[in-house]
């Protein structure tokens, strides 16, 4: 093999490893920063550092769970019209041996990082165990599969609270759960609408109308519980409630009209209105909390 061909092969392998980690999905770990913002601790450098470290550990943990899932589902993914090209193991751009080696490195990083943040490490361990159960069993159980995915987001928020030593608001807990259930229900709906039950066995137990009701109930919960949280604990954030409403409306529009939603991350990044809504919501929340505390 020539030097040029060797370099090309190495770059292709590195791109495959990067795709295996799914860095685009790390945006979900932004939930770790929610307690930092709503507690007002984002003005303290030490708290920001702890929250950032917790988010980094969750990025590593989520990448590890994706690799485990891809290793387990590689044969099924090869028969999927989209995953057969987008998943490195299914597409053959990364070998099983390389995937296992990457997984060991990620787990080693998590072990060392958790020693510095034992509380966060305990939450991440729970997250990893939950995802192992999901990969090997729970993903095939209707309703339980959606709640398992949603619980992962709640654990992210909980880890963010532990990292900066602030109590997790009950309203933030239930709002996060409802939002995650909404996104998970919509994801299942779009998977069923696009691929019927061929892409996921549990989809045999769902219908589009049932998943629509799940999504609508969860979206209503998001609005109600966030509003109660704002009115009872953070009245200065009342201005952000219309943004929450718009975000829910826009997301459902993108799903219903544009056929997106199978990947919440891709849906967010591909729609400038959704992305702008999230950015404005975070910015206004931070500004309102900061000005109210000074």
C-alpha positions as CSV (number, residue, x, y, z in Angstrom):
1,X,0.0,0.0,0.0
2,X,1.4,3.4,-1.0
3,X,1.8,6.2,1.6
4,X,-1.1,8.1,0.0
5,X,-3.4,5.1,0.2
6,X,-2.3,4.5,3.8
7,X,-3.1,8.0,4.8
8,X,-6.5,7.8,3.0
9,X,-7.3,4.6,4.8
10,X,-6.3,6.0,8.2
11,X,-8.4,9.1,7.6
12,X,-11.4,7.0,6.6
13,X,-11.0,4.9,9.7
14,X,-10.8,8.0,12.0
15,X,-13.9,9.4,10.4
16,X,-15.6,6.0,11.1
17,X,-14.5,6.1,14.7
18,X,-15.8,9.7,15.0
19,X,-19.1,8.7,13.5
20,X,-19.2,5.8,16.0
21,X,-19.1,8.3,18.8
22,X,-22.0,10.3,17.3
23,X,-20.8,13.7,18.5
24,X,-23.9,15.4,17.0
25,X,-25.9,13.6,19.6
26,X,-23.9,15.3,22.4
27,X,-26.3,18.2,22.2
28,X,-28.7,16.1,24.3
29,X,-26.2,16.4,27.1
30,X,-27.0,20.1,27.3
31,X,-29.7,19.0,29.8
32,X,-26.8,18.6,32.3
33,X,-26.5,22.4,32.3
34,X,-30.1,23.1,33.2
35,X,-29.5,23.2,37.0
36,X,-26.6,25.5,36.4
37,X,-28.8,28.0,34.6
38,X,-31.9,27.8,36.8
39,X,-30.0,27.9,40.1
40,X,-28.2,31.1,39.0
41,X,-24.9,29.4,39.6
42,X,-23.7,30.2,36.1
43,X,-22.1,33.4,37.4
44,X,-19.6,31.4,39.5
45,X,-16.6,30.0,37.7
46,X,-16.2,27.0,39.8
47,X,-19.8,25.9,39.3
48,X,-19.4,26.3,35.6
49,X,-16.3,24.2,35.6
50,X,-18.0,21.4,37.6
51,X,-21.1,21.5,35.3
52,X,-18.9,21.4,32.2
53,X,-17.0,18.4,33.5
54,X,-20.3,16.6,34.3
55,X,-21.4,17.3,30.7
56,X,-18.2,16.0,29.3
57,X,-18.5,12.8,31.3
58,X,-22.0,12.4,30.0
59,X,-20.8,12.9,26.4
60,X,-18.3,10.1,26.9
61,X,-21.0,7.9,28.5
62,X,-23.5,8.5,25.8
63,X,-20.9,7.7,23.1
64,X,-20.1,4.4,25.0
65,X,-23.8,3.4,25.0
66,X,-24.1,4.1,21.3
67,X,-21.2,1.8,20.6
68,X,-22.7,-1.0,22.7
69,X,-26.0,-0.5,21.0
70,X,-24.3,-0.6,17.5
71,X,-22.4,-3.7,18.4
72,X,-25.6,-5.4,19.5
73,X,-27.7,-4.3,16.6
74,X,-25.1,-4.5,13.8
75,X,-26.9,-7.3,11.8
76,X,-30.3,-5.5,12.1
77,X,-28.8,-2.2,11.1
78,X,-27.3,-3.8,8.0
79,X,-30.9,-4.5,6.8
80,X,-32.1,-1.0,7.6
81,X,-32.3,1.4,4.6
82,X,-30.7,4.3,6.5
83,X,-28.7,2.8,9.3
84,X,-26.9,0.5,6.9
85,X,-25.2,3.5,5.4
86,X,-25.1,5.8,8.4
87,X,-23.9,3.4,11.2
88,X,-20.1,2.7,10.8
89,X,-20.3,-0.9,11.9
90,X,-23.2,-1.7,9.7
91,X,-21.6,0.2,6.8
92,X,-18.2,-1.6,7.3
93,X,-16.2,1.6,7.8
94,X,-15.2,0.5,11.3
95,X,-14.3,-3.1,12.5
96,X,-15.8,-4.8,15.5
97,X,-12.3,-4.9,17.0
98,X,-11.9,-1.1,16.7
99,X,-15.3,-0.6,18.2
100,X,-14.4,-2.7,21.3
101,X,-11.0,-0.9,21.6
102,X,-12.8,2.5,21.5
103,X,-15.3,1.3,24.1
104,X,-12.5,0.3,26.5
105,X,-10.9,3.7,26.2
106,X,-14.2,5.5,26.9
107,X,-14.9,3.4,29.9
108,X,-11.4,4.0,31.2
109,X,-11.9,7.8,30.8
110,X,-15.2,7.5,32.7
111,X,-13.7,5.6,35.5
112,X,-10.9,8.2,36.0
113,X,-13.3,11.1,35.6
114,X,-15.8,9.6,38.1
115,X,-13.1,9.4,40.7
116,X,-12.9,13.2,40.7
117,X,-16.7,13.6,40.8
118,X,-18.1,10.6,42.7
119,X,-21.7,11.8,42.9
120,X,-21.8,12.4,39.2
121,X,-20.0,9.1,38.6
122,X,-22.7,7.3,40.5
123,X,-25.4,8.8,38.2
124,X,-23.4,8.0,35.1
125,X,-23.1,4.4,36.3
126,X,-26.9,4.3,36.7
127,X,-27.2,5.8,33.2
128,X,-24.9,3.1,31.7
129,X,-26.7,0.2,33.5
130,X,-30.1,1.6,32.4
131,X,-28.9,1.8,28.7
132,X,-27.5,-1.8,28.9
133,X,-30.9,-3.0,30.1
134,X,-32.4,-1.0,27.3
135,X,-30.1,-2.4,24.6
136,X,-30.6,-6.0,25.6
137,X,-34.2,-6.1,26.9
138,X,-36.2,-2.9,27.6
139,X,-36.1,-1.6,24.0
140,X,-38.4,-4.5,23.1
141,X,-41.0,-3.6,25.8
142,X,-43.7,-1.1,24.6
143,X,-44.2,2.0,26.8
144,X,-41.2,0.9,29.0
145,X,-38.9,1.6,26.0
146,X,-40.1,5.3,25.8
147,X,-39.9,5.8,29.6
148,X,-36.4,4.3,29.6
149,X,-35.2,6.8,27.0
150,X,-36.9,9.7,28.9
151,X,-35.2,8.6,32.2
152,X,-31.8,9.1,30.6
153,X,-32.6,12.8,30.2
154,X,-33.8,13.0,33.8
155,X,-30.5,11.5,34.9
156,X,-28.6,14.1,32.9
157,X,-30.4,16.9,34.8
158,X,-29.9,15.1,38.1
159,X,-26.2,14.8,37.4
160,X,-26.0,18.5,36.7
161,X,-27.6,19.3,40.0
162,X,-25.2,17.0,41.9
163,X,-22.2,18.5,40.1
164,X,-22.8,22.0,41.5
165,X,-24.4,20.8,44.8
166,X,-27.9,22.3,44.3
167,X,-31.2,20.5,45.0
168,X,-33.1,19.3,41.9
169,X,-36.4,21.1,41.7
170,X,-39.4,18.7,41.6
171,X,-40.9,20.8,38.9
172,X,-37.7,20.6,36.8
173,X,-37.7,16.9,37.2
174,X,-41.3,16.4,36.0
175,X,-40.9,19.0,33.2
176,X,-37.8,17.2,31.9
177,X,-39.5,13.9,32.1
178,X,-42.5,15.2,30.1
179,X,-40.3,16.8,27.5
180,X,-38.2,13.7,27.0
181,X,-41.4,11.6,26.7
182,X,-42.7,14.0,24.1
183,X,-39.5,13.7,22.0
184,X,-39.4,9.9,22.4
185,X,-43.0,9.4,21.5
186,X,-42.6,11.6,18.4
187,X,-39.4,9.6,17.5
188,X,-41.3,6.3,17.7
189,X,-44.2,7.8,15.7
190,X,-41.9,8.8,12.8
191,X,-40.1,5.5,12.9
192,X,-43.5,3.7,12.6
193,X,-44.7,6.1,9.9
194,X,-41.6,5.8,7.8
195,X,-40.5,2.2,8.2
196,X,-43.6,0.4,9.6
197,X,-42.5,-2.1,12.2
198,X,-39.5,-3.4,10.2
199,X,-36.9,-1.1,11.8
200,X,-37.8,-1.8,15.5
201,X,-39.6,-4.8,16.9
202,X,-41.5,-2.9,19.6
203,X,-43.2,-0.8,16.9
204,X,-45.5,-3.7,16.3
205,X,-47.2,-2.8,19.6
206,X,-47.8,0.8,18.7
207,X,-50.1,2.7,16.3
208,X,-49.8,6.2,15.0
209,X,-52.9,7.4,16.8
210,X,-51.6,6.0,20.1
211,X,-48.2,7.6,19.7
212,X,-49.9,10.9,18.8
213,X,-51.9,10.8,22.1
214,X,-48.7,10.0,24.0
215,X,-47.0,13.0,22.4
216,X,-49.9,15.3,23.0
217,X,-50.2,14.3,26.6
218,X,-46.5,14.8,27.2
219,X,-46.4,18.2,25.4
220,X,-49.3,19.4,27.6
221,X,-47.4,18.2,30.7
222,X,-44.3,20.2,29.6
223,X,-46.4,23.4,29.3
224,X,-48.3,22.9,32.5
225,X,-45.4,21.8,34.7
226,X,-43.0,24.4,33.4
227,X,-45.6,27.1,33.9
228,X,-46.2,26.0,37.5
229,X,-42.4,26.0,38.1
230,X,-42.1,29.5,36.7
231,X,-45.1,30.9,38.6
232,X,-44.2,29.2,41.9
233,X,-40.4,29.5,41.9
234,X,-39.1,31.7,39.1
235,X,-41.8,34.4,38.2
236,X,-39.2,36.4,36.3
237,X,-39.2,33.7,33.7
238,X,-42.9,34.1,32.8
239,X,-41.7,35.8,29.5
240,X,-40.3,32.5,28.4
241,X,-43.6,30.6,28.5
242,X,-44.6,31.8,25.0
243,X,-41.3,30.5,23.7
244,X,-42.0,27.1,25.1
245,X,-45.4,27.1,23.4
246,X,-43.9,28.2,20.1
247,X,-41.2,25.5,20.4
248,X,-43.8,22.8,20.9
249,X,-45.9,24.1,18.1
250,X,-43.0,24.4,15.7
251,X,-41.6,20.9,16.5
252,X,-44.9,19.3,15.8
253,X,-45.2,21.4,12.5
254,X,-41.8,20.1,11.4
255,X,-42.8,16.6,12.3
256,X,-46.3,16.7,10.7
257,X,-45.6,18.8,7.6
258,X,-41.9,18.2,6.9
259,X,-41.7,14.6,8.0
260,X,-38.9,15.1,10.4
261,X,-38.6,14.0,14.1
262,X,-37.1,10.5,13.8
263,X,-33.9,12.1,15.2
264,X,-34.7,15.0,17.6
265,X,-31.1,16.2,17.3
266,X,-31.2,16.4,13.5
267,X,-34.7,18.0,13.7
268,X,-33.4,20.7,16.0
269,X,-30.2,21.4,14.0
270,X,-32.0,21.4,10.6
271,X,-34.7,23.9,11.5
272,X,-33.5,27.4,12.1
273,X,-36.7,28.5,13.9
274,X,-36.5,25.7,16.4
275,X,-32.8,26.3,17.0
276,X,-33.3,30.1,17.4
277,X,-36.2,29.4,19.8
278,X,-34.0,27.2,22.0
279,X,-31.1,29.7,21.9
280,X,-33.5,32.6,22.8
281,X,-35.1,30.6,25.6
282,X,-31.7,29.8,27.2
283,X,-30.5,33.4,26.8
284,X,-33.6,35.0,28.2
285,X,-33.7,32.5,31.2
286,X,-30.0,33.3,32.0
287,X,-30.5,37.0,31.6
288,X,-33.7,37.1,33.7
289,X,-32.2,35.0,36.5
290,X,-29.0,37.0,36.5
291,X,-30.7,40.4,36.7
292,X,-33.1,39.2,39.4
293,X,-30.3,38.0,41.6
294,X,-28.2,41.2,41.4
